[in-house]
Amino acid sequence: MGMSFYGFGLVGGLLNTYVFSQSSLRSNPCCLFLLALNIVDVLHIHNSLLIRVLQVGFRWDPIAIFPFICQLRYYIGYVLITLYMIFLTFASCERYASTCNRQSQWRRFSKSKNVSYTILGCIIICCLVCLFIPFCYSVTHSSACTVQNSICSTLTTVYTLIVIGFVPPIFVTIFAWLTVRNLRIIRYRSRSAPISYKTYLRIKDANEQFTSMLFMQIVTMLISSVPYASLMIYQLSTRHIHKSPVRIAWEQLISQSIHLLIYLNYVSSAYIYLGTSPMYRQHLISRKDQSSERVGIDREFMSSIFASLSRAEDEKKIPLIPIHTAEVTEQKQQQHHHLTVAPLHMTSHSKNGSTAVAL
């Protein structure tokens, strides 16, 4: 299962990078957030899923060889999870800002320059906030990477609940509802709007498709994060209760299933975009055609270069023969000219009766 998730996530990340890196889409602020989310997805599946695949599928544990990978892996994992939730929250906030009136202060957030600064600031803050994570994990004698003590366990559980379970889903839901309300107002106004305003709305079709793409990803996040938050609350409230082996086995099964569900956030984005956005499919196909067209142009250009080079080589070789032939022909013509002139001269003298007798 982990290998399948890793393969789907890697292919989806390449598709998203292939589409969102186009200059025509990068001008949209929401596209910058989606591109940042895609980078987080790719890094997270390499950080988490790849090590699980090596441990379970190939029976090779890099943590047993390099113990520092334990702290580094969990630190990077918490940073990426936090960035994912924050980027998704700010992306929903940007969608709401893009549907506000032009006089609204929210419109300042819907600018590519401000979005770039926001992404950079979030990366710095998340790296600083998660600095406590490496001190909470250590490698045991069985090469397992676990939490050191109960204080660290409580701290990491509460942090996970705040970052994954409560704050981002609440804010994302609020901004999604506000965005839908603004879109309804815009559509109501467009029924009796002048032609210029309707043209403006057609130009904003790409923004609406970005909104639908983001909303589908938000739904996927809610489907996976709510069970995960419930699991964290259950584990935190029942950690001091004595449990039977059967109950522990059921809890482990449910925990593994919910953890696999969490990975849907990081492997399913490209397939959600393919199913919900005609613009995404159009840019994917058009860029493929442009690439093949560019390859065809490059091939024609190279073939024309080789043809011109071969013609130049032929032109260098061919003149050697005509020049030599022309010189021989010219010499023969000169000899023939001398032979022709001499008889005429002799004939003229013979008519005069002088030199003809001597010769």
C-alpha positions as CSV (number, residue, x, y, z in Angstrom):
1,M,0.0,0.0,0.0
2,G,2.8,2.4,0.9
3,M,4.6,1.8,-2.4
4,S,1.3,2.5,-4.3
5,F,0.8,5.7,-2.4
6,Y,4.4,6.7,-3.1
7,G,4.1,6.1,-6.8
8,F,0.8,7.9,-7.2
9,G,2.0,10.8,-5.2
10,L,5.2,11.1,-7.2
11,V,3.4,11.1,-10.5
12,G,0.8,13.6,-9.3
13,G,3.5,15.9,-8.0
14,L,5.3,15.9,-11.4
15,L,2.0,16.7,-13.1
16,N,1.2,19.6,-10.8
17,T,4.7,21.0,-11.2
18,Y,4.4,20.6,-15.0
19,V,1.1,22.6,-15.0
20,F,1.6,25.2,-12.3
21,S,5.0,26.2,-13.5
22,Q,3.6,27.8,-16.6
23,S,4.0,31.5,-16.7
24,S,0.3,32.1,-17.7
25,L,-0.8,30.4,-14.4
26,R,1.9,31.7,-12.0
27,S,0.4,35.2,-12.3
28,N,-2.6,34.0,-10.3
29,P,-2.0,34.2,-6.6
30,C,-4.0,31.0,-5.9
31,C,-1.7,29.1,-8.3
32,L,1.3,30.1,-6.2
33,F,-0.3,28.6,-3.1
34,L,-1.2,25.4,-5.1
35,L,2.4,25.2,-6.3
36,A,3.7,25.6,-2.8
37,L,1.2,22.9,-1.6
38,N,2.5,20.6,-4.3
39,I,6.1,21.1,-3.3
40,V,5.1,20.3,0.3
41,D,3.3,17.1,-0.9
42,V,6.3,15.8,-2.8
43,L,8.7,16.5,0.1
44,H,6.4,14.9,2.6
45,I,5.9,11.6,0.6
46,H,9.7,11.4,0.3
47,N,10.2,12.1,4.0
48,S,7.5,9.8,5.4
49,L,6.4,7.3,2.8
50,L,9.8,6.5,1.3
51,I,11.3,5.5,4.7
52,R,8.2,3.4,5.4
53,V,8.6,1.6,2.1
54,L,12.3,1.0,2.8
55,Q,11.5,-0.4,6.3
56,V,8.5,-2.6,5.4
57,G,9.0,-3.4,1.7
58,F,12.8,-3.8,1.5
59,R,13.6,-4.7,5.1
60,W,16.2,-2.0,5.3
61,D,16.0,0.6,8.1
62,P,18.1,3.7,7.6
63,I,17.3,4.8,11.1
64,A,19.3,1.8,12.5
65,I,22.3,2.9,10.5
66,F,22.0,6.7,11.0
67,P,20.2,7.4,14.3
68,F,20.0,11.1,13.6
69,I,17.5,10.4,10.8
70,C,14.9,9.8,13.6
71,Q,15.0,13.4,14.9
72,L,15.5,14.9,11.4
73,R,12.6,12.9,9.9
74,Y,10.1,13.9,12.5
75,Y,11.2,17.5,12.5
76,I,10.8,17.8,8.7
77,G,7.5,15.9,8.9
78,Y,6.0,18.3,11.5
79,V,7.3,21.3,9.5
80,L,5.7,20.0,6.3
81,I,2.4,19.1,7.9
82,T,2.2,22.6,9.5
83,L,3.1,24.2,6.2
84,Y,0.5,22.2,4.4
85,M,-2.3,23.3,6.7
86,I,-1.2,26.9,6.8
87,F,-0.9,27.1,3.0
88,L,-4.3,25.6,2.6
89,T,-5.8,28.0,5.0
90,F,-4.1,31.0,3.4
91,A,-5.2,29.7,0.0
92,S,-8.8,29.7,1.1
93,C,-8.3,33.2,2.5
94,E,-6.9,34.4,-0.8
95,R,-10.0,32.9,-2.6
96,Y,-12.2,34.9,-0.4
97,A,-10.1,38.0,-0.9
98,S,-10.3,37.6,-4.7
99,T,-14.1,37.7,-4.5
100,C,-14.4,40.8,-2.4
101,N,-15.0,44.3,-3.8
102,R,-12.1,46.2,-5.2
103,Q,-12.4,48.8,-2.4
104,S,-12.1,46.1,0.3
105,Q,-8.9,45.8,2.3
106,W,-8.9,42.0,1.7
107,R,-8.0,42.6,-2.0
108,R,-4.5,43.4,-0.9
109,F,-3.9,39.8,0.1
110,S,-4.9,38.7,-3.4
111,K,-1.7,39.9,-5.1
112,S,1.1,37.7,-6.3
113,K,3.8,39.8,-4.5
114,N,2.0,39.6,-1.1
115,V,1.4,35.8,-1.6
116,S,5.1,35.2,-2.2
117,Y,6.1,37.1,1.0
118,T,3.4,35.2,2.9
119,I,4.8,31.8,1.7
120,L,8.4,32.8,2.6
121,G,7.3,34.1,6.1
122,C,5.3,30.9,6.8
123,I,8.3,28.7,6.0
124,I,10.5,30.7,8.4
125,I,8.0,30.7,11.2
126,C,7.2,26.9,10.9
127,C,10.9,26.0,10.9
128,L,11.2,28.0,14.2
129,V,8.0,26.7,15.8
130,C,8.9,23.1,15.3
131,L,12.4,23.3,16.8
132,F,11.2,21.4,19.9
133,I,10.4,18.3,17.9
134,P,13.9,16.8,17.6
135,F,14.2,16.9,21.4
136,C,11.1,14.9,21.9
137,Y,12.1,11.8,19.8
138,S,14.9,9.3,20.2
139,V,15.9,5.9,19.0
140,T,15.4,2.9,21.3
141,H,17.5,-0.3,21.5
142,S,15.2,-1.9,19.0
143,S,15.9,0.9,16.5
144,A,12.4,2.3,16.9
145,C,11.9,6.1,16.8
146,T,9.5,7.0,19.7
147,V,8.7,9.8,22.0
148,Q,11.0,10.1,24.9
149,N,8.6,10.8,27.8
150,S,5.0,11.5,28.7
151,I,5.5,15.3,28.6
152,C,6.8,15.1,25.0
153,S,3.9,12.8,24.1
154,T,1.3,15.3,25.5
155,L,3.1,18.2,23.8
156,T,3.2,16.6,20.4
157,T,-0.4,15.4,20.6
158,V,-1.7,18.8,21.6
159,Y,0.3,20.4,18.8
160,T,-1.0,17.9,16.3
161,L,-4.6,18.6,17.5
162,I,-4.1,22.3,17.1
163,V,-2.3,22.2,13.7
164,I,-4.3,19.4,12.1
165,G,-7.5,18.9,14.0
166,F,-9.0,22.2,15.0
167,V,-7.6,25.5,13.8
168,P,-7.0,24.9,10.0
169,P,-10.4,23.1,9.4
170,I,-12.3,25.8,11.3
171,F,-10.7,28.7,9.3
172,V,-10.8,26.9,6.0
173,T,-14.6,26.2,6.5
174,I,-15.2,29.8,7.4
175,F,-13.4,31.2,4.4
176,A,-15.0,28.7,2.1
177,W,-18.4,29.7,3.2
178,L,-17.6,33.4,2.8
179,T,-16.2,32.7,-0.7
180,V,-19.4,30.8,-1.7
181,R,-21.5,33.7,-0.4
182,N,-19.5,36.3,-2.4
183,L,-19.7,34.1,-5.6
184,R,-23.5,34.0,-5.3
185,I,-23.6,37.8,-5.0
186,I,-21.4,38.2,-8.0
187,R,-23.6,35.8,-10.1
188,Y,-26.7,37.6,-9.0
189,R,-25.3,40.9,-10.1
190,S,-24.1,39.5,-13.4
191,R,-27.7,38.8,-14.6
192,S,-28.4,42.5,-15.0
193,A,-24.9,43.6,-15.5
194,P,-23.6,45.6,-18.5
195,I,-21.6,43.9,-21.2
196,S,-18.3,45.1,-20.0
197,Y,-19.0,43.6,-16.6
198,K,-19.9,40.3,-18.1
199,T,-16.7,40.4,-20.1
200,Y,-14.9,40.9,-16.8
201,L,-16.7,37.9,-15.3
202,R,-15.6,35.7,-18.3
203,I,-12.0,36.8,-17.7
204,K,-12.4,35.6,-14.1
205,D,-13.4,32.1,-15.2
206,A,-9.9,30.9,-14.3
207,N,-10.3,32.2,-10.8
208,E,-13.5,30.2,-10.4
209,Q,-11.8,27.0,-11.5
210,F,-9.0,27.6,-9.1
211,T,-11.6,28.0,-6.4
212,S,-13.3,24.7,-7.3
213,M,-9.9,22.9,-7.3
214,L,-9.1,24.3,-3.9
215,F,-12.5,23.5,-2.5
216,M,-12.2,19.8,-3.5
217,Q,-8.8,19.7,-1.8
218,I,-10.3,21.2,1.3
219,V,-13.0,18.5,1.3
220,T,-10.3,15.9,1.1
221,M,-8.4,17.5,4.0
222,L,-11.5,17.6,6.2
223,I,-12.3,13.9,5.4
224,S,-8.8,12.9,6.5
225,S,-8.1,15.3,9.3
226,V,-11.3,14.9,11.3
227,P,-10.8,11.2,11.9
228,Y,-7.1,11.9,12.7
229,A,-8.1,14.5,15.3
230,S,-10.6,12.1,16.8
231,L,-7.9,9.4,17.1
232,M,-5.5,11.9,18.8
233,I,-8.2,12.8,21.3
234,Y,-8.9,9.2,22.0
235,Q,-5.3,8.3,22.5
236,L,-4.7,11.2,24.8
237,S,-7.7,10.5,27.0
238,T,-7.1,6.7,27.2
239,R,-3.4,6.5,27.6
240,H,-3.6,5.7,31.3
241,I,-6.2,3.0,30.9
242,H,-5.3,-0.6,31.1
243,K,-6.2,-2.2,27.7
244,S,-6.6,-5.9,26.7
245,P,-4.5,-7.3,23.8
246,V,-7.6,-7.5,21.6
247,R,-8.4,-3.8,22.2
248,I,-4.8,-2.8,21.5
249,A,-4.8,-4.8,18.2
250,W,-8.1,-3.0,17.1
251,E,-6.6,0.4,18.1
252,Q,-3.5,-0.3,16.0
253,L,-5.6,-1.4,13.0
254,I,-7.7,1.7,13.2
255,S,-4.7,3.9,13.7
256,Q,-2.9,2.5,10.7
257,S,-6.0,3.0,8.6
258,I,-6.4,6.6,9.6
259,H,-2.7,7.3,9.0
260,L,-3.1,5.9,5.5
261,L,-6.1,8.2,5.1
262,I,-4.0,11.2,6.1
263,Y,-1.7,10.5,3.1
264,L,-4.6,11.1,0.7
265,N,-3.9,14.8,1.3
266,Y,-0.4,14.4,-0.2
267,V,-1.0,12.0,-3.1
268,S,-4.5,12.9,-4.5
269,S,-4.3,16.6,-5.4
270,A,-3.3,16.1,-9.1
271,Y,-6.1,13.6,-9.6
272,I,-8.6,15.9,-7.9
273,Y,-7.5,18.7,-10.3
274,L,-7.8,16.4,-13.3
275,G,-11.3,15.5,-12.4
276,T,-12.7,18.9,-11.4
277,S,-10.9,21.5,-13.6
278,P,-11.1,21.6,-17.4
279,M,-8.5,24.4,-17.2
280,Y,-6.0,22.0,-15.6
281,R,-6.5,19.4,-18.3
282,Q,-6.3,22.0,-21.0
283,H,-3.0,23.4,-19.8
284,L,-1.6,19.9,-19.3
285,I,-2.5,18.9,-22.9
286,S,-1.5,22.3,-24.5
287,R,1.9,22.2,-22.8
288,K,2.4,18.7,-24.0
289,D,1.6,19.9,-27.6
290,Q,3.9,22.9,-27.2
291,S,6.7,20.6,-26.1
292,S,6.2,18.2,-29.0
293,E,5.9,21.2,-31.4
294,R,9.1,22.6,-29.9
295,V,10.9,19.3,-30.4
296,G,9.7,19.2,-34.0
297,I,11.0,22.7,-34.6
298,D,14.3,21.8,-33.0
299,R,14.6,18.7,-35.3
300,E,13.8,20.8,-38.4
301,F,16.4,23.4,-37.3
302,M,19.1,20.8,-36.7
303,S,18.3,19.0,-40.0
304,S,18.6,22.3,-41.9
305,I,21.9,22.9,-40.2
306,F,23.2,19.5,-41.2
307,A,21.9,20.0,-44.8
308,S,23.6,23.4,-45.1
309,L,26.9,21.9,-43.7
310,S,26.8,19.1,-46.2
311,R,26.1,21.5,-49.0
312,A,29.1,23.6,-47.9
313,E,31.3,20.6,-47.9
314,D,30.2,19.7,-51.4
315,E,30.8,23.2,-52.6
316,K,34.3,23.0,-51.2
317,K,35.0,19.7,-53.0
318,I,33.2,20.3,-56.3
319,P,35.1,23.4,-57.5
320,L,38.4,21.6,-57.6
321,I,37.5,19.5,-60.6
322,P,35.8,22.3,-62.8
323,I,38.8,24.6,-62.2
324,H,41.3,22.0,-63.3
325,T,39.2,21.0,-66.3
326,A,38.8,24.7,-67.3
327,E,42.6,25.2,-67.2
328,V,43.1,22.1,-69.4
329,T,40.4,23.3,-71.8
330,E,41.9,26.8,-71.9
331,Q,45.4,25.3,-72.7
332,K,43.9,23.2,-75.5
333,Q,42.1,26.2,-76.9
334,Q,45.3,28.2,-76.8
335,Q,47.2,25.5,-78.6
336,H,44.4,25.1,-81.2
337,H,44.5,28.9,-81.6
338,H,48.3,28.8,-82.4
339,L,47.9,25.9,-84.8
340,T,45.1,27.7,-86.6
341,V,46.9,31.0,-86.9
342,A,50.1,29.5,-88.3
343,P,48.5,28.0,-91.5
344,L,46.7,31.2,-92.1
345,H,50.0,33.1,-91.9
346,M,51.7,30.6,-94.2
347,T,48.9,30.8,-96.7
348,S,49.2,34.5,-96.8
349,H,52.9,34.3,-97.5
350,S,52.5,31.7,-100.1
351,K,50.1,33.9,-102.0
352,N,52.8,36.6,-101.9
353,G,55.4,34.1,-103.2
354,S,58.1,34.7,-100.7
355,T,58.3,32.4,-97.7
356,A,56.5,29.5,-99.3
357,V,59.6,28.5,-101.3
358,A,62.0,28.7,-98.4
359,L,59.7,26.5,-96.2
